[in-house]
């Protein structure tokens, strides 16, 4: 039981780090969108999103991780766009 508790604490720590990193990602994405909006550049860039997904999937250790990482990053991109659009309205 102590091992489970220790591992859960590790996960809790990772969750906190993930939240901090995601918040930073939202801030940077919002700054990029503000610049794009100012310079009248299309806000969405499907080619860039495809590059990001490819980079993330390339880090997978096996085929199962490829699907998980692709879905995770796709969701991250969608949530980021949704958040930024609301903030810029």
C-alpha angles and dihedrals in degrees: 000000000000090000091054090049092050092049091048090053088052090052091048089054091049091050090055091050091048092052091051092048093047091050089051089049090053091051093050093045090051091051091050092049091049090054092046091049091050092049092043093241117151108267096220122059112188091186092056091047090052090050091051092050091048092050092050095046090049089064092060116117093211143001094271090057091049091065093042094049093045091052092044094051093042089054090046091053092048093048090048093052091047092050095046094047090054092048093050097048 
